């Protein structure tokens, strides 16, 4: 915890100096890649790049008179157990690690045809796994061997799909396989002797490359072509929040992140963590409030500006006005001041997926301890059952949607240019405060 406090104080001092010297100009902090985050667990139990949100009780729901949503965000006192949460939204550079890992896995397994890139499992006689150290040392992408080049060319767009003859990755090939266990449904049927464990195991195949076309499909008659071409891939946007990612893709990312961490933990004989996942709606709101009772925004004030008139987040303060906050679209994930828990951009920048399904009357029947409503929607289910709660408002929203208690939803299989996400993992033991 000492490391995290010093880290926070160091950045806060830097932010104060910048703001005092340049007025309302927003400040940023250099982001950390997940690979770095995973390697920093030396002296602290808190995962690097995350903060501990202590358990507590708070009034969940609207913070001000809100006639329109009075029946969908009713005030209610609930208790939240402690958890860890990312201090920022997942950035392009972090999500790109996921894409590259999956890309290279497919390359080595399906296209390279070189058994020397595999190691024999020490625990399962018939199992092999990729030698990632060798992939890093002798990347096939850098090979000058014509046979290797010929094999890897199959992963690029072919024939008439090429533009100016350039080799560009066929993103339709980048899909991730993972499994998950529907524990809630299994418990519901635990006394049904006709059910097997396999009835509750789901195997997903998810195309994980972000949908960059959202920058044009979300906003017709807008000159957003440069963002379609460069927002995810250009290094200038490394520390900007990843967008164009559906709820299912965020789930896949967290499954990969859990697997990556726990594999490293087993290798280094460290305890494994609880799974990474999206925060529930209640966890997200509790974290956004930062311990402030009845706060309307993460910074606590009743308005979106501070005493000097500076905007406190990245949003649209007026019709057609996107620049007063300092950014035309999204901002780097460590922009603006964090809330009292050290969390950046809980309001504005991009809205964030939560684990919870959306139900207008959900607040009236969820439990008052770690409340959430989850439903695992199938492809054949109605669109209503595929709604997932998003929180926080975004760069294209007006101030109303930045409030801590404002609820919105989007469909789990859709992607937008204004929705991103951050992850949580649970704390072992419920008495930590």
Secondary structure, DSSP 8 states (H G I E B T S, - for coil): -HHHHHHHHHHHHHHHHHHHHHTT---------HHHHHHT-SS-SS-TTEEEE--EEEEES-SS--STTTTTS--EEEEE--EEEESS--BHHHHHHHHHHHHHHHIIIIII--GGGEEE-SS-TT-EEE-HHHHHHT-GGG---HHHHHHHGGGB--GGG-STT---B-GGG-EEEEEEE-HHHHHHTTT-TT--GGGGEEEEEEE-S--TTHHHHSSTT---HHHHHHTTTSGGGTTBB--S--HHHHHHHHHHHHHHHHHHHHHTT-------EE--HHHHHHHHHTT-TT-SSTT--SSSB-TTS-BSSSS--BTTB-STTS-SS--BTT-S---TTS---SSSSSEEEEEEE--TTGGGTS-SBS--------TTS-GGGGEEEEES--TTS-GGGGSTT--EEEETT---TTEE--EEEE-SSS---
